[in-house]
Amino acid sequence: MQKLENILQYHFENKHLLHQSLTHSSITNRLSENYERLEFLGDRVLGVAVAELVYQMFPNEPEGSLSQRFMALVCKETVAEMALKLGLDAYINAESLDIHHNDNVLCDVCEAVIGAIYLDGGCKTAVDFVQKNWRPLLDTHTNPPKDAKTKLQEIAHEKGLSAPKYIEISKEGAEHNPVFHVQVEINGIQSQQGSGHNKKTAEQSAAENMLKLLGVKNG
């Protein structure tokens, strides 16, 4: 745990909090031992910290633009990415190794660690931790980033096409680590498919492939 604390650049007074933040419910259902309650707390701390970060970094943007930036920074995929960047996957305590690579679990553990830091070191310490690690993820372009589905919706409208329709084709894999396959359809255009560990990711993937087909660069 000392190695992980060095990575986090935070050393816990209460070591149990760190251990709890890494313990999956497959190990224990006791709320005082697994990360579920800490994840609830950390999710709220993350939201406040990132909201303040984008508010301060983009003083000339309206609420709608700030919301787009905020959602991109706190979405499950981004938080799971941060968990991997911090190496949390190597310290997760779960019955199956497959769980260590599940986006839902990675996201929950990362938020639980934030919650643990909040309880151990206070609000400012937790907010500083989030802002230090999330700051490099900020998009510094003039325009806020748009997700592929939003971009495709706009392009379809501009071209006078029908609104994109997303259809789940199939679902495979273990229940704790599923893979969804989704198809996006626009009247008169060849349908495109995408895959992901949840419906949202699969829809984004399908939208990105449709944008490529239309010759549109997203970003």
C-alpha positions in Angstrom: 0.0 0.0 0.0 2.9 2.3 0.6 3.8 2.1 -3.1 0.3 3.0 -4.1 0.3 5.9 -1.6 3.5 7.1 -3.3 1.7 7.0 -6.7 -1.3 8.9 -5.3 1.1 11.3 -3.5 -1.1 11.0 -0.5 -0.4 9.0 2.7 -3.3 7.9 4.8 -3.6 8.3 8.5 -6.4 5.7 8.4 -5.0 2.8 6.3 -8.3 1.0 6.5 -9.9 3.6 4.3 -7.5 3.0 1.5 -7.9 -0.8 1.8 -11.7 -0.4 1.9 -11.7 1.8 -1.2 -10.1 -1.0 -3.1 -12.3 -3.9 -1.9 -15.0 -5.2 -4.2 -18.3 -6.5 -2.9 -17.4 -10.0 -4.3 -15.0 -10.2 -1.3 -17.4 -8.9 1.3 -20.9 -7.5 1.4 -20.2 -5.6 4.6 -20.6 -1.9 3.9 -17.9 -1.0 6.3 -15.4 -3.3 4.4 -16.2 -2.7 0.7 -16.0 0.4 -1.4 -19.7 1.0 -2.3 -20.4 3.8 0.3 -17.0 5.4 -0.4 -17.7 5.4 -4.1 -21.0 7.3 -3.5 -19.1 10.0 -1.5 -16.2 10.2 -4.0 -18.5 10.6 -6.9 -19.9 13.8 -5.3 -16.4 15.1 -4.4 -15.3 14.5 -8.0 -18.2 16.4 -9.4 -17.6 19.5 -7.2 -13.9 19.4 -7.9 -14.2 19.1 -11.7 -17.0 21.7 -11.8 -14.8 24.2 -10.0 -11.9 23.3 -12.3 -13.7 24.0 -15.6 -15.4 27.0 -14.1 -12.0 28.5 -13.2 -10.2 27.4 -16.4 -12.8 28.6 -18.9 -14.1 32.0 -17.6 -15.6 33.1 -20.9 -17.7 30.0 -21.7 -21.4 29.7 -21.0 -23.1 27.1 -18.9 -23.8 24.8 -21.8 -20.2 24.6 -22.9 -19.0 24.1 -19.3 -21.5 21.2 -19.0 -20.1 19.5 -22.0 -16.6 19.7 -20.6 -17.8 18.6 -17.2 -19.6 15.5 -18.5 -16.5 14.5 -20.6 -14.3 14.7 -17.5 -16.5 12.8 -15.0 -18.0 10.2 -17.3 -17.3 6.5 -16.5 -14.8 6.1 -19.3 -12.7 9.0 -18.2 -12.7 8.0 -14.5 -11.8 4.4 -15.5 -9.0 5.8 -17.6 -7.7 7.7 -14.6 -7.9 4.6 -12.4 -5.6 2.8 -14.9 -3.3 5.9 -15.1 -3.0 5.7 -11.3 -2.4 2.0 -11.4 -5.4 1.2 -9.2 -6.3 -1.9 -11.2 -3.2 -3.7 -9.7 -4.5 -3.1 -6.1 -8.2 -4.0 -6.5 -9.3 -6.7 -4.1 -11.8 -8.9 -5.9 -12.6 -12.6 -6.4 -12.0 -12.5 -10.2 -9.1 -10.9 -12.1 -11.6 -10.0 -14.9 -13.2 -7.5 -12.5 -10.0 -5.5 -12.4 -10.5 -4.6 -16.1 -14.2 -3.7 -15.9 -14.8 0.0 -16.6 -17.6 0.1 -14.0 -15.4 -1.3 -11.3 -12.4 0.9 -12.3 -14.6 4.0 -12.2 -16.1 3.0 -8.8 -12.7 2.3 -7.3 -11.3 5.6 -8.4 -14.2 7.4 -6.9 -13.9 5.4 -3.8 -10.3 6.4 -3.4 -11.3 10.0 -3.7 -14.0 9.5 -1.1 -11.4 7.8 1.2 -9.0 10.8 0.8 -11.9 13.1 1.6 -12.6 11.3 4.9 -9.0 11.0 5.8 -7.6 14.3 4.8 -10.6 16.7 4.4 -12.4 18.4 1.6 -9.5 20.6 0.4 -7.1 17.7 0.2 -9.6 15.6 -1.9 -10.5 18.5 -4.2 -6.8 19.3 -4.7 -6.1 15.6 -5.5 -8.8 15.6 -8.2 -7.9 18.9 -9.7 -4.2 18.0 -9.9 -4.9 14.7 -11.7 -7.7 15.9 -13.9 -6.1 19.1 -15.0 -4.0 17.4 -17.8 -7.2 16.1 -19.2 -8.7 19.5 -19.9 -9.3 20.3 -23.5 -7.7 23.7 -24.1 -9.2 24.4 -27.6 -11.5 27.4 -28.1 -14.5 25.2 -28.6 -15.5 22.6 -26.0 -15.3 18.9 -27.1 -18.4 17.3 -28.5 -19.1 13.7 -28.2 -19.6 11.7 -31.4 -23.4 11.3 -31.0 -23.9 15.0 -30.6 -21.7 15.7 -33.6 -23.6 13.2 -35.7 -26.9 14.6 -34.7 -25.7 18.1 -35.8 -24.3 16.8 -39.1 -27.5 14.9 -39.9 -29.6 18.0 -39.3 -27.2 20.2 -41.4 -27.4 17.7 -44.3 -31.2 17.4 -44.1 -30.9 13.7 -43.1 -33.1 11.8 -40.7 -32.1 11.8 -37.0 -29.7 8.9 -36.1 -31.4 5.9 -34.7 -29.4 3.5 -32.4 -30.4 -0.2 -32.1 -28.8 -2.7 -29.8 -27.8 -5.7 -32.0 -26.4 -8.1 -29.4 -24.8 -8.5 -26.0 -22.1 -10.9 -25.1 -19.5 -11.7 -22.5 -19.8 -12.3 -18.7 -22.4 -10.4 -16.8 -19.8 -8.4 -14.9 -17.9 -7.6 -18.1 -20.3 -7.4 -21.0 -19.7 -6.2 -24.6 -22.6 -4.4 -26.3 -22.9 -4.2 -30.1 -25.0 -1.3 -31.4 -26.0 -0.2 -34.9 -26.7 3.4 -35.9 -29.1 4.0 -38.8 -29.8 7.1 -40.9 -32.2 6.9 -43.8 -30.4 6.6 -47.1 -27.0 6.0 -45.5 -25.3 2.7 -44.9 -25.7 1.7 -41.3 -22.6 1.5 -39.1 -21.9 -0.6 -36.0 -19.9 0.0 -32.8 -19.0 -2.0 -29.7 -18.3 -1.2 -26.0 -18.6 -2.4 -22.5 -21.9 -0.4 -22.1 -24.6 0.8 -24.4 -23.4 4.4 -24.2 -19.8 3.5 -25.3 -21.1 1.3 -28.0 -23.4 4.1 -29.3 -20.5 6.5 -29.3 -18.4 4.0 -31.3 -21.1 3.5 -33.8 -21.5 7.3 -34.2 -17.8 7.7 -34.7 -17.9 5.1 -37.5 -20.8 6.9 -39.1 -19.0 10.2 -39.0 -16.0 8.5 -40.7 -18.3 7.2 -43.4 -19.7 10.7 -43.9 -16.1 12.1 -44.1 -16.5 14.2 -41.0 -13.7 14.6 -38.5 -14.9 14.7 -34.9 -13.0 16.9 -32.6 
